[in-house]
């Protein structure tokens, strides 16, 4: 039992240490967190505005710190920008090619139905380390995750209908084929 409780304490302090360290390195995220606490109701003009490469970079750096991978900051920044651009591309492809778009209200509904009621100790520690409430974590800070989940929930039936599974096609290969077909569209920005 003693080793188990030490492992939990180590995990807790590791998360808090990693978040605190990255917050010091990225003071702009601390500013965004303060703005998050003032913005209780998210009604942005466009869902794309929910996507933020600095938050993606912050999460990558926290993960990097906790896993001791030690990727350099330039690499993590590049990956964060690419991830955010891929999210934005997905929103644009969905709308322009497949006629599927999502609203902030749909994202709020997705969070209310699938996320907000799930309260795990690690989620609580993460929100506490960030200095925000669970509501702010779900509805604002981690909103970009749920934007994409909402999009895929709405988009998948359209993609499954447009690109039917071939006879004998493995389910995983089929989903990969749909994903590749989706991202094969290039849009002029």
C-alpha positions in Angstrom: 0.0 0.0 0.0 2.8 2.4 0.8 4.4 2.1 -2.6 1.0 2.6 -4.3 0.3 5.8 -2.4 3.8 7.1 -3.2 3.2 6.4 -6.9 -0.1 8.4 -6.7 1.6 11.3 -4.9 4.5 11.2 -7.4 2.0 11.3 -10.3 0.1 14.2 -8.7 3.2 16.2 -8.0 4.6 15.4 -11.5 1.5 16.8 -13.1 1.5 19.9 -10.9 5.3 20.4 -11.4 5.0 20.0 -15.2 2.1 22.5 -15.4 3.8 25.0 -13.2 7.0 24.8 -15.1 5.4 25.2 -18.5 3.2 28.0 -17.2 6.4 29.9 -16.2 7.8 29.2 -19.7 4.7 30.3 -21.5 3.3 33.4 -19.7 1.0 34.0 -22.6 -0.9 30.9 -21.6 -1.3 32.3 -18.1 -2.9 35.4 -19.7 -5.3 33.1 -21.7 -6.2 31.3 -18.5 -7.1 34.6 -16.9 -9.3 35.4 -19.9 -10.8 32.0 -19.6 -12.0 32.7 -16.1 -13.7 35.8 -17.3 -15.4 34.1 -20.3 -18.0 31.9 -18.7 -20.2 31.7 -21.9 -18.4 30.9 -25.1 -20.2 32.4 -28.0 -17.4 33.1 -30.5 -18.2 34.2 -34.0 -16.7 31.1 -35.5 -15.7 27.7 -34.2 -12.3 28.1 -35.8 -11.6 30.8 -33.1 -11.7 28.1 -30.5 -8.6 26.6 -31.9 -5.3 27.9 -30.6 -1.8 26.7 -31.3 -0.5 28.1 -28.1 -2.8 25.8 -26.1 -1.7 22.9 -28.2 1.9 23.8 -27.6 1.3 24.1 -23.9 -0.2 20.6 -23.7 2.6 19.2 -25.7 5.2 20.8 -23.4 3.4 19.5 -20.3 3.3 16.0 -21.8 7.0 16.4 -22.8 7.8 17.4 -19.2 5.8 14.6 -17.6 7.1 11.8 -19.9 10.7 13.1 -19.9 10.9 13.0 -23.7 12.7 16.3 -23.8 11.8 17.4 -27.3 13.1 20.9 -27.9 10.7 23.8 -27.8 11.1 24.6 -31.5 9.9 21.1 -32.4 7.0 21.2 -30.0 6.0 24.7 -31.3 6.1 23.3 -34.9 4.0 20.3 -34.0 1.4 22.5 -32.2 1.1 24.8 -35.3 0.7 21.8 -37.6 -1.9 20.2 -35.3 -3.9 23.5 -35.1 -3.7 24.0 -38.9 -4.9 20.4 -39.4 -7.9 21.1 -37.2 -8.7 24.3 -39.1 -8.3 22.4 -42.4 -10.7 19.7 -41.2 -13.3 22.3 -40.4 -13.0 24.0 -43.8 -12.9 20.7 -45.7 -16.0 19.5 -43.8 -17.9 22.7 -44.7 -16.7 23.3 -48.2 -16.5 19.8 -49.6 -19.1 17.9 -47.5 -21.5 20.6 -46.4 -21.0 19.9 -42.7 -20.4 22.7 -40.2 -20.8 22.9 -36.5 -21.8 25.7 -34.2 -20.6 26.8 -30.8 -23.9 25.6 -29.4 -23.3 22.1 -30.8 -19.9 22.1 -29.2 -21.5 23.2 -25.9 -24.0 20.4 -26.2 -21.3 17.8 -27.0 -19.4 18.9 -23.8 -22.5 18.8 -21.7 -23.5 15.4 -22.9 -20.1 13.6 -23.2 -17.5 15.5 -21.0 -18.7 17.7 -18.2 -20.1 14.9 -16.1 -16.9 12.9 -16.2 -14.8 14.1 -13.2 -11.6 12.1 -12.8 -9.0 12.9 -10.1 -6.4 13.7 -12.8 -8.8 16.1 -14.5 -9.4 17.8 -11.2 -5.7 18.0 -10.5 -5.1 19.5 -14.0 -7.7 22.2 -13.6 -6.4 23.0 -10.1 -2.8 23.2 -11.4 -4.0 25.6 -14.2 -5.9 27.6 -11.6 -9.3 27.2 -13.4 -12.6 25.4 -12.6 -13.6 22.2 -14.2 -16.3 24.1 -16.1 -13.6 26.4 -17.6 -11.3 23.5 -18.4 -14.1 21.7 -20.3 -15.9 24.6 -22.0 -13.0 26.9 -22.7 -9.4 25.6 -22.2 -9.9 22.1 -23.7 -12.6 23.3 -26.1 -10.5 22.6 -29.2 -10.6 18.8 -28.5 -14.4 18.9 -28.3 -14.7 21.0 -31.4 -13.0 18.2 -33.3 -15.0 15.5 -31.5 -18.3 17.4 -32.4 -17.2 17.7 -36.0 -16.3 14.1 -36.4 -19.6 13.0 -34.8 -21.5 15.0 -37.3 -19.3 14.3 -40.3 -18.8 10.5 -40.0 -22.3 9.6 -41.2 -21.8 11.7 -44.3 -18.4 10.1 -45.0 -19.7 6.6 -44.4 -22.5 7.3 -46.8 -20.3 8.9 -49.5 -17.5 6.2 -49.2 -19.2 2.9 -48.5 -17.1 0.0 -47.1 -16.0 -2.4 -49.7 -16.9 -6.1 -49.4 -14.3 -7.8 -47.2 -12.5 -4.5 -46.3 -11.1 -4.5 -42.8 -12.9 -2.0 -40.6 -9.6 -0.3 -39.5 -8.4 -0.1 -43.1 -11.8 1.3 -44.1 -11.7 4.1 -41.5 -8.1 4.9 -42.7 -9.3 5.1 -46.3 -12.1 7.5 -45.3 -9.7 9.6 -43.3 -7.2 9.7 -46.2 -9.9 10.6 -48.7 -11.2 13.4 -46.4 -7.7 14.9 -45.9 -6.9 14.5 -49.6 -8.9 17.6 -50.4 -6.8 20.7 -50.5 -8.4 24.1 -50.1 -7.0 27.5 -51.1 -6.9 29.5 -47.9 
